[in-house]
Every structure is written in C-alpha cells, then in structure tokens.
Amino acid sequence: MRVAQLLILSAAAGTDVLPALSLLPHRVRIIPASPDQLVRAPEADLIFLDARANLAGAKALAQILRTTGLSVPLVLIVTEGGLTAVSPEWGVDDVVLEGAGPAEVDARIRLAIGRANAAPTSERIQTSGVIIDEASYSAKVHGKPLDLTYKEFELLRFLAAHPSRVFTREQLLSEVWGYDYFGGTRTVDVHVRRLRAKLGDLDSLIGTVRNVGYRFNVHEEDEQDTPVTGR
C-alpha cells in the first residue's frame, strides 16, 4: 500500500474528521478550512474538505480551490444528510461519508490519486476562435474571457478536445459529470444552452445532432489545423 500525503481542511477542532484514516498508514495533516491557511499549506497528494458542519462555506472554498488551478484531487467529507446538497458545481473529484470504513476510504484515495496521475498532459486547446486553458480553468472567445461555471468549462473542454465527434447525452454525463451522477440527461441540455449563450456569435460551435446528441463544430478554416496543443 502506497503511503500518501493527505491534507484535511476542516473548521472543526480535533482529529476525528474521518476516523477511518487513523487505521490507515497515510500521513495526515489537518489545517483550518480558510483561504489564508492554504497559502502556507504543506504539499499533499490529495486534499479532503470537511463539509459536515458548513455546507455553504465548504462549497465556496471548493470553488475557490478550483479557480486557483488545484492540481491534486479534492475529496469532500459529508454526513449522509449533507450528501443531497452536493452538486457538480462544487468541483470536487469525489465524496466520502464521515463514517466510511478504512477499506472504502483507502480505495477512494487510491482511485482519486490514480486518476489524477493518469490525466492527459495537454493543458491548452485552441480552435475556431476559442482558447481553453486547462491549467487555470479559463476560456476565452476572440481574446475575451468567458465567465463559466466549473461544469460549463468541463463540458466545453471535453467537446473541444474531440472536434466533430458526436456524443450522446448519456456519454457526456458519464465523461463530464461522472458515472455516479444522479441527475438526468436534461442537465446536459441546460448546460449546452448556457454555454451557447456565453459563446455569443460562436454559439454554433456546439452543434446539435438530432436524435443523437452534441458535437463541437470546427470552422472550415481550422480543419487543416491541429486543434489541441500541449505544452
């Protein structure tokens, strides 16, 4: 079993944030869940965010972490009652209940770190007037920044990374929201509509294939170019 460096952001005092961790060999450090503490935070392979007592505060902090370009997995710790409040807009990689056993907690740690290490190295997508910077979670149209939610960004990034390929709503839910997402395919339609509105005169970049799904349309002048560029 690989020993991981874990960081827990918690507003609660004590060390019983996730009791199962005490039965695992991972190195754990707990610091207050506040943006100013993150500046001096030690390096970690994975960050747990304690949302048991303050869901609204935890959501705000999770979104702040994502906008700063967090490079390690972010896993939310919640009570069973708080689980229903978690949505894709939180931007977390996984969720674990506070009473989860050591085997489950260790499996989630290994899987989250494994997915992060297997992520593609490409950090920039540039095509058809759109520039998507994966490192900073930002996107621009004709040089103008787009104000996107986390999932809007993820949806745009995924479609642009596979130009002209058609994806069903079910495929997009699996790839962008995750296989364990509880919502329906209507979520995809809503996010596509919002994305098109924000793309303005480039709204046609996200095309609808009737009775199938959606695709990213590459402008004719870009067809000879390579739309995805890495560092």
C-alpha positions as a printed Julia matrix, in Angstrom:
231×3 Matrix{Float64}:
   0.0    0.0     0.0
   1.47   3.34   -1.06
   1.6    5.89    1.76
   0.05   9.18    0.64
   0.4   12.69    1.99
  -3.12  13.82    2.88
  -4.35  17.27    3.85
  -7.68  17.84    5.61
  -9.3   21.27    5.52
 -11.67  21.47    8.46
 -13.32  24.14   10.57
 -13.88  21.6    13.36
 -11.37  21.06   16.14
  -9.98  17.63   16.93
  -8.72  14.78   14.78
 -11.95  12.77   14.26
 -12.86  14.34   10.92
 -12.59  11.0     9.14
 -11.99   8.32   11.81
 -11.07   5.6     9.31
  -7.86   7.45    8.46
  -6.45   6.59   11.88
  -6.46   2.93   10.81
  -4.52   3.61    7.6
  -0.78   4.31    7.17
  -1.24   7.55    5.24
   0.29  10.74    6.62
  -2.47  13.16    7.57
  -2.36  16.83    8.49
  -5.39  18.93    9.45
  -5.47  22.7     8.92
  -8.29  25.26    9.25
 -10.6   25.45    6.23
  -9.87  29.03    5.19
  -8.25  30.53    2.07
  -5.49  32.27    4.05
  -4.33  28.96    5.54
  -3.91  27.46    2.08
  -1.06  29.84    1.32
   1.1   28.09    3.93
  -0.37  24.63    3.42
   2.09  21.75    3.01
   2.26  19.75   -0.2
  -0.2   16.89   -0.45
  -1.19  14.06   -2.79
  -4.87  14.6    -2.01
  -6.99  17.12   -0.12
 -10.04  16.27    1.97
 -12.51  19.11    2.52
 -14.68  18.79    5.61
 -18.24  19.86    4.75
 -20.03  18.26    7.69
 -20.82  21.42    9.65
 -20.87  24.14    6.99
 -22.01  23.08    3.52
 -22.2   26.61    2.11
 -18.71  27.5     3.33
 -17.25  24.25    2.04
 -18.82  24.77   -1.39
 -17.39  28.28   -1.63
 -13.92  27.05   -0.62
 -14.06  24.16   -3.1
 -14.85  26.58   -5.92
 -12.02  28.88   -4.83
  -9.6   25.96   -4.87
 -10.62  25.01   -8.4
 -10.27  28.54   -9.76
  -6.72  28.69   -8.4
  -5.73  25.69  -10.52
  -5.64  22.98   -7.85
  -3.55  20.12   -9.23
  -4.38  17.35   -6.72
  -7.69  15.52   -6.13
 -10.24  17.24   -3.9
 -12.49  14.88   -1.92
 -15.47  16.07    0.1
 -16.3   14.69    3.56
 -20.04  14.89    4.3
 -22.72  13.5     6.53
 -25.38  11.32    4.94
 -27.85  14.19    5.23
 -25.46  16.61    3.56
 -24.88  14.31    0.61
 -28.04  15.52   -1.13
 -26.72  19.1    -1.22
 -23.62  18.21   -3.26
 -23.83  19.11   -6.95
 -21.44  19.19   -9.94
 -20.87  22.92   -9.35
 -18.83  22.08   -6.26
 -15.96  20.95   -8.5
 -14.87  18.09   -6.23
 -13.4   14.83   -7.52
 -15.16  12.52   -5.09
 -17.34  12.39   -1.97
 -16.94  10.22    1.11
 -19.26   9.84    4.11
 -17.75  10.64    7.51
 -18.47   7.1     8.75
 -16.91   5.29    5.8
 -14.72   2.32    6.73
 -10.94   2.18    6.18
 -11.19  -0.09    3.13
 -13.54   2.3     1.35
 -11.56   5.4     2.3
  -8.3    3.83    1.13
  -9.88   2.75   -2.16
 -11.18   6.26   -2.81
  -7.75   7.73   -2.06
  -6.02   5.32   -4.43
  -8.53   5.81   -7.23
  -8.56   9.6    -6.96
  -4.76   9.85   -6.98
  -4.56   7.31   -9.79
  -7.0    9.28  -11.96
  -5.07  12.48  -11.31
  -1.75  10.88  -12.26
  -3.26   9.42  -15.42
  -4.7   12.76  -16.57
  -3.55  13.96  -20.02
  -0.62  16.38  -20.08
  -2.2   18.68  -22.67
  -3.06  21.96  -20.98
  -4.3   24.13  -23.81
  -6.9   23.78  -26.55
  -7.05  26.41  -29.26
  -9.52  26.15  -32.12
 -12.14  28.16  -34.01
 -11.62  31.36  -32.02
 -11.76  29.61  -28.65
  -8.79  29.19  -26.29
  -9.2   26.81  -23.35
  -6.5   26.77  -20.67
  -6.87  23.63  -18.55
  -4.18  24.66  -16.06
  -6.05  27.81  -14.99
  -9.59  26.57  -15.75
 -10.19  29.56  -18.0
 -11.54  30.03  -21.51
 -11.57  32.92  -23.96
 -13.51  33.73  -27.13
 -11.71  36.09  -29.51
  -9.46  37.03  -26.57
 -12.37  37.87  -24.26
 -12.62  35.79  -21.04
 -15.71  33.63  -20.6
 -17.43  33.54  -17.21
 -18.08  29.8   -16.93
 -19.11  27.55  -14.08
 -16.92  24.54  -13.38
 -19.14  22.12  -15.3
 -19.69  24.54  -18.18
 -15.92  24.71  -18.52
 -15.56  20.92  -18.32
 -18.24  20.4   -20.96
 -16.67  22.92  -23.34
 -13.21  21.48  -22.76
 -14.35  17.92  -23.41
 -16.24  18.73  -26.61
 -13.44  20.93  -27.96
 -10.89  18.2   -27.25
 -12.87  15.89  -29.58
 -13.78  18.13  -32.53
 -16.54  16.92  -34.88
 -17.17  13.8   -32.81
 -20.78  13.29  -31.79
 -21.55  12.38  -28.18
 -24.88  11.25  -26.81
 -26.22  12.93  -23.69
 -25.54   9.74  -21.75
 -21.9    9.74  -22.9
 -21.47  13.37  -21.88
 -22.98  12.67  -18.46
 -20.52   9.83  -17.97
 -17.46  11.73  -19.23
 -18.14  15.17  -17.71
 -20.32  14.53  -14.68
 -19.1   11.03  -13.79
 -20.7    7.62  -13.94
 -22.2    8.01  -10.45
 -24.02  11.29  -11.18
 -27.65  11.03  -10.07
 -29.16  13.66  -12.4
 -30.78  13.06  -15.77
 -29.76  13.93  -19.32
 -31.73  17.19  -19.08
 -28.68  18.52  -17.22
 -26.64  18.29  -20.44
 -29.24  20.27  -22.41
 -29.31  23.02  -19.78
 -25.52  23.37  -19.75
 -25.33  23.38  -23.54
 -27.93  26.15  -23.69
 -25.97  28.23  -21.16
 -22.69  27.61  -22.97
 -24.14  28.74  -26.28
 -25.43  31.92  -24.69
 -21.98  32.7   -23.29
 -20.22  31.89  -26.58
 -22.21  34.66  -28.26
 -21.62  34.78  -32.01
 -19.73  31.48  -31.77
 -22.72  29.62  -30.34
 -22.8   27.42  -33.46
 -19.57  25.78  -32.31
 -21.7   23.46  -30.2
 -23.84  21.68  -32.73
 -26.91  19.54  -32.16
 -27.23  16.23  -33.98
 -30.93  15.48  -33.97
 -31.93  12.37  -32.03
 -28.29  11.71  -31.13
 -26.55  14.41  -29.08
 -23.96  17.17  -29.43
 -20.62  17.84  -31.08
 -18.02  20.6   -31.34
 -18.08  22.1   -34.84
 -14.71  23.15  -36.22
 -14.74  26.11  -38.59
 -13.72  25.26  -42.16
 -10.59  27.41  -41.99
  -9.44  25.41  -38.96
  -9.94  21.95  -40.42
  -6.36  21.69  -41.61
  -5.0   22.76  -38.25
  -4.44  20.71  -35.13
  -6.99  21.99  -32.62
  -5.4   20.55  -29.49
  -1.95  21.73  -28.45
   0.07  20.64  -25.45
   2.9   22.29  -23.65
